[in-house]
Amino acid sequence: MRTKKVRGLPVTVNKGDTYVPETPEMCPGARQVSIWAGRRNSGKSTGCASLLEKMGYDRLFLCSPTALSNQGMVARLKIDPEDVYDPNEPGVLRMIIDEVERERDDYERYVEEMKRWKQFVRQLKRDDPVFSIPDEVLLTFFKDGEFKKPYHKYGGRKPFIGVLFDDCLGSRLFTKDIRLLNATVILHRHVAAFNNEPGAIGLDMFFLTQAWKSNVGTLPPVIRNQCTTLAVFKTKSDKELQAIQEECGGEISKETFYRIYDYCTAGEHDFMFIDMFRKKSHPSMFRRCLDEFVIPENFSGTDTT
């Protein structure tokens, strides 16, 4: 094989056009489309909640027709009752997106008010502060008998937001409103784009489903194709497991994948967790549950990730 270098056409990374929230070191990265696939009573709700409570979300939405019977998870994840939605309600996803955009608007409101506040403080330090400051500025910051700094519930941080879809297959959201759901999954990183700076608040999306792929009652291909992390519980379907291996197996052999799967799902509620976009500091894309990395080299002397 012969090659010849081309001058003046290097591939360079865009600068300053992406905002990605930081997550704890051992957690997956932000901008998640996470799928948890397991049969009934496999433990997927518990496993997913265990990850969600460690990710550091400022606000979580729950979209589920069974939320009232799952108050334990709602309380565990500190989900506000107003942030629980029914997937059969018309326009439910638009309602959630509207809330994310309101968070964006509140952040941008704070940023602009802080600019005016800093200018106001500089004016106060001058020799003739009161007479040089317009009345409308004084009234903006004068509250309860004193001048007060603008308030933001997240302390000026861009909020980190996620939504969990549980028991939603067959609902209106996954039938009549499926086009908006698919579009939102594709564009989840760009939900609530900023008006005055690059990037967007974004919306991490978690899906609990009884099957990764089946003839009926399964996630649309668009959602599977956007998957960033996948939790696989014990399955009796060889076809389903083969589909997961082909789509999410990474750069390891089929045999090694199956050995890792058998090891990860040996316990009654254990699962194989696959991180397709693992952090560079993580030694493997595979985990047994969440707290044990599985190194493919230990299962095959020739495979690497």
C-alpha positions as CSV (number, residue, x, y, z in Angstrom):
1,M,0.0,0.0,0.0
2,R,1.3,3.5,-1.0
3,T,0.2,6.7,0.6
4,K,0.8,10.4,-0.1
5,K,0.3,13.2,2.4
6,V,-2.0,16.1,1.4
7,R,-0.9,19.5,2.7
8,G,-3.3,22.0,4.2
9,L,-6.2,19.7,5.0
10,P,-5.8,18.5,8.6
11,V,-8.8,17.5,10.6
12,T,-9.2,19.9,13.5
13,V,-11.6,19.9,16.4
14,N,-14.2,22.7,16.7
15,K,-13.5,24.9,19.8
16,G,-16.1,26.2,22.2
17,D,-19.3,24.9,20.6
18,T,-20.1,22.1,23.0
19,Y,-21.1,22.1,26.7
20,V,-20.9,18.7,28.4
21,P,-21.6,18.4,32.1
22,E,-19.0,16.6,34.2
23,T,-20.0,13.4,36.0
24,P,-18.3,11.5,38.9
25,E,-15.1,9.8,37.9
26,M,-16.4,6.2,37.9
27,C,-19.8,7.1,36.3
28,P,-20.4,7.1,32.6
29,G,-20.1,10.4,30.8
30,A,-23.0,12.8,30.3
31,R,-25.2,13.1,27.1
32,Q,-26.7,9.6,27.7
33,V,-29.1,7.6,25.8
34,S,-29.1,4.7,28.2
35,I,-31.1,1.5,27.7
36,W,-31.9,-1.1,30.4
37,A,-33.2,-4.3,28.9
38,G,-34.5,-7.0,31.1
39,R,-37.5,-9.2,31.7
40,R,-40.1,-8.4,34.4
41,N,-38.6,-8.4,38.0
42,S,-35.1,-8.7,36.6
43,G,-34.0,-5.7,38.7
44,K,-33.6,-3.1,35.9
45,S,-35.5,-0.3,37.8
46,T,-33.2,-0.8,40.9
47,G,-30.1,-1.0,38.7
48,C,-31.0,2.2,36.8
49,A,-31.9,4.1,39.9
50,S,-28.5,3.1,41.4
51,L,-26.8,4.8,38.5
52,L,-29.1,7.8,38.3
53,E,-28.6,8.8,42.0
54,K,-24.8,8.9,41.5
55,M,-24.7,10.8,38.2
56,G,-25.2,14.2,39.8
57,Y,-28.4,15.3,38.0
58,D,-29.8,18.6,39.1
59,R,-33.3,17.7,37.9
60,L,-34.8,14.4,36.9
61,F,-38.1,13.8,35.1
62,L,-40.0,10.5,35.2
63,C,-42.3,9.5,32.4
64,S,-44.2,6.4,33.4
65,P,-47.8,5.2,33.6
66,T,-46.9,3.2,36.8
67,A,-45.3,6.0,38.8
68,L,-47.9,5.9,41.5
69,S,-47.1,2.3,42.3
70,N,-43.3,3.0,42.2
71,Q,-43.1,5.7,44.8
72,G,-40.0,4.1,46.3
73,M,-37.9,5.0,43.2
74,V,-39.5,8.5,43.0
75,A,-38.5,9.2,46.6
76,R,-35.1,7.6,46.2
77,L,-34.2,9.8,43.2
78,K,-35.8,12.9,44.8
79,I,-38.1,13.5,41.8
80,D,-40.5,16.3,42.3
81,P,-44.1,15.3,42.0
82,E,-44.5,18.0,39.3
83,D,-41.8,16.3,37.3
84,V,-43.7,13.0,36.9
85,Y,-45.5,12.6,33.6
86,D,-47.9,10.1,32.0
87,P,-46.7,8.9,28.6
88,N,-50.3,8.6,27.4
89,E,-50.9,12.3,27.9
90,P,-51.0,14.2,24.6
91,G,-47.9,16.3,24.1
92,V,-46.1,14.9,27.1
93,L,-42.6,15.1,25.6
94,R,-43.1,18.6,24.5
95,M,-44.0,19.5,28.1
96,I,-40.8,18.0,29.4
97,I,-38.8,19.9,26.7
98,D,-40.6,23.1,27.7
99,E,-39.4,22.6,31.3
100,V,-35.8,22.1,30.1
101,E,-36.1,25.3,28.0
102,R,-37.4,27.2,31.1
103,E,-34.3,26.1,33.0
104,R,-32.2,27.4,30.1
105,D,-34.1,30.7,30.2
106,D,-33.6,31.0,34.0
107,Y,-29.8,30.4,33.6
108,E,-29.6,33.0,30.9
109,R,-31.6,35.4,32.9
110,Y,-29.1,35.0,35.8
111,V,-26.1,35.5,33.5
112,E,-27.5,38.8,32.2
113,E,-28.5,40.0,35.7
114,M,-25.0,39.2,37.0
115,K,-23.5,41.4,34.2
116,R,-25.7,44.3,35.4
117,W,-25.0,43.5,39.0
118,K,-21.2,43.7,38.5
119,Q,-21.6,47.0,36.7
120,F,-23.9,48.2,39.5
121,V,-21.3,47.3,42.2
122,R,-18.6,49.2,40.3
123,Q,-20.9,52.3,40.2
124,L,-21.6,52.0,43.9
125,K,-17.9,52.3,44.6
126,R,-17.6,55.6,42.8
127,D,-17.7,59.0,44.7
128,D,-21.2,59.9,43.6
129,P,-22.9,56.4,43.4
130,V,-26.5,57.1,44.1
131,F,-26.9,60.1,41.7
132,S,-25.2,58.3,38.8
133,I,-27.2,55.1,38.9
134,P,-30.5,55.0,37.0
135,D,-33.6,54.5,39.2
136,E,-34.6,51.3,37.3
137,V,-31.2,49.8,38.1
138,L,-31.6,50.7,41.8
139,L,-35.1,49.2,41.9
140,T,-33.8,46.0,40.2
141,F,-31.4,45.1,43.0
142,F,-33.0,46.8,46.0
143,K,-35.2,44.3,47.9
144,D,-36.3,44.0,51.5
145,G,-34.4,47.1,52.5
146,E,-31.0,46.2,51.0
147,F,-29.2,45.6,47.7
148,K,-29.3,41.9,46.8
149,K,-27.2,39.9,44.3
150,P,-29.2,38.0,41.6
151,Y,-30.2,34.5,42.7
152,H,-30.0,31.3,40.7
153,K,-31.1,27.9,42.2
154,Y,-28.1,26.1,40.8
155,G,-25.6,28.8,41.9
156,G,-24.9,30.0,38.4
157,R,-24.2,26.5,37.0
158,K,-25.8,25.2,33.9
159,P,-28.2,22.5,35.1
160,F,-27.7,18.8,34.4
161,I,-31.0,17.3,33.5
162,G,-32.3,13.8,32.6
163,V,-35.5,11.9,32.0
164,L,-36.4,8.3,32.7
165,F,-38.9,6.4,30.6
166,D,-40.4,3.4,32.4
167,D,-43.1,1.0,31.2
168,C,-43.8,3.3,28.2
169,L,-43.9,0.8,25.4
170,G,-47.3,0.8,23.8
171,S,-48.2,4.2,25.2
172,R,-49.2,7.2,23.1
173,L,-45.6,8.5,23.3
174,F,-44.3,5.4,21.6
175,T,-47.1,5.3,19.0
176,K,-48.8,8.5,17.9
177,D,-46.0,10.7,19.2
178,I,-43.1,8.5,18.2
179,R,-41.7,10.9,15.6
180,L,-41.1,13.6,18.1
181,L,-39.5,11.0,20.5
182,N,-37.2,9.7,17.8
183,A,-36.2,13.3,16.8
184,T,-35.5,14.2,20.5
185,V,-33.4,11.1,21.0
186,I,-31.3,12.1,17.9
187,L,-31.0,15.7,19.1
188,H,-30.9,15.1,22.8
189,R,-27.5,16.9,23.2
190,H,-29.0,20.0,21.6
191,V,-32.2,20.3,23.6
192,A,-32.6,23.9,24.9
193,A,-29.8,25.5,23.0
194,F,-28.3,28.6,24.5
195,N,-29.1,32.0,22.9
196,N,-26.0,33.9,23.8
197,E,-23.2,31.3,23.9
198,P,-22.4,28.0,22.2
199,G,-23.9,24.7,23.4
200,A,-27.2,23.6,25.0
201,I,-28.5,22.4,28.3
202,G,-29.2,18.9,26.7
203,L,-31.4,16.1,28.0
204,D,-30.0,12.7,29.1
205,M,-32.5,9.9,28.3
206,F,-32.9,6.6,30.1
207,F,-35.2,3.8,28.8
208,L,-36.3,0.8,30.7
209,T,-37.6,-2.0,28.4
210,Q,-38.3,-5.7,28.7
211,A,-36.4,-6.5,25.4
212,W,-33.6,-4.9,23.4
213,K,-35.1,-6.3,20.2
214,S,-38.2,-8.5,19.6
215,N,-41.1,-8.9,17.2
216,V,-43.4,-6.9,19.4
217,G,-43.1,-4.4,22.2
218,T,-39.6,-3.2,21.6
219,L,-37.6,0.0,21.3
220,P,-37.5,1.7,17.8
221,P,-34.3,1.3,15.8
222,V,-33.6,5.0,16.1
223,I,-33.3,4.8,19.9
224,R,-31.2,1.6,19.7
225,N,-28.9,3.2,17.2
226,Q,-28.3,6.3,19.5
227,C,-27.6,4.1,22.6
228,T,-24.6,5.2,24.6
229,T,-24.9,2.7,27.5
230,L,-26.7,-0.6,27.7
231,A,-27.6,-2.7,30.7
232,V,-28.3,-6.3,29.7
233,F,-30.0,-8.7,32.1
234,K,-30.3,-12.4,31.7
235,T,-32.3,-13.3,28.6
236,K,-33.6,-16.6,27.2
237,S,-33.6,-15.3,23.7
238,D,-30.5,-16.3,21.7
239,K,-31.6,-14.0,18.8
240,E,-31.8,-11.0,21.2
241,L,-28.4,-11.7,22.7
242,Q,-26.9,-12.1,19.2
243,A,-28.3,-8.8,18.1
244,I,-26.8,-7.1,21.2
245,Q,-23.4,-8.7,20.4
246,E,-23.5,-7.6,16.8
247,E,-24.5,-4.0,17.6
248,C,-22.7,-3.4,20.9
249,G,-20.0,-5.9,21.3
250,G,-17.1,-3.6,20.5
251,E,-13.8,-4.9,19.2
252,I,-13.9,-8.3,20.8
253,S,-14.8,-11.7,19.4
254,K,-18.2,-13.2,19.7
255,E,-16.9,-15.9,21.9
256,T,-15.4,-13.5,24.4
257,F,-18.6,-11.4,24.4
258,Y,-20.6,-14.4,25.4
259,R,-18.1,-15.4,28.2
260,I,-18.3,-11.8,29.6
261,Y,-22.1,-11.9,29.4
262,D,-22.3,-15.2,31.3
263,Y,-19.9,-13.9,34.0
264,C,-21.8,-10.6,34.4
265,T,-25.3,-12.2,34.6
266,A,-24.4,-15.1,36.8
267,G,-26.4,-13.7,39.8
268,E,-30.2,-13.5,39.9
269,H,-30.3,-9.7,39.4
270,D,-26.8,-9.1,37.9
271,F,-26.4,-7.5,34.6
272,M,-23.8,-6.7,31.9
273,F,-23.3,-2.9,31.6
274,I,-21.8,-1.8,28.3
275,D,-20.5,1.8,27.9
276,M,-20.0,2.5,24.2
277,F,-18.3,5.8,24.9
278,R,-16.4,5.0,28.0
279,K,-14.1,7.6,29.6
280,K,-10.4,7.3,28.9
281,S,-9.7,6.6,32.5
282,H,-12.0,3.5,32.5
283,P,-10.2,0.2,31.9
284,S,-13.0,-1.4,29.9
285,M,-16.3,-0.7,28.3
286,F,-17.8,-3.7,30.1
287,R,-18.9,-4.0,33.7
288,R,-20.6,-6.5,35.9
289,C,-23.4,-4.4,37.4
290,L,-21.9,-1.0,38.0
291,D,-19.1,-1.6,40.5
292,E,-16.9,-4.1,38.6
293,F,-15.0,-3.5,35.4
294,V,-14.6,-6.6,33.3
295,I,-11.4,-6.7,31.3
296,P,-11.7,-8.6,28.1
297,E,-8.1,-9.7,28.2
298,N,-8.9,-11.8,31.2
299,F,-11.4,-13.7,29.2
300,S,-9.3,-14.0,26.0
301,G,-5.6,-13.6,25.5
302,T,-6.1,-12.0,22.1
303,D,-9.0,-9.6,22.4
304,T,-8.7,-5.9,23.4
305,T,-11.0,-3.0,23.9
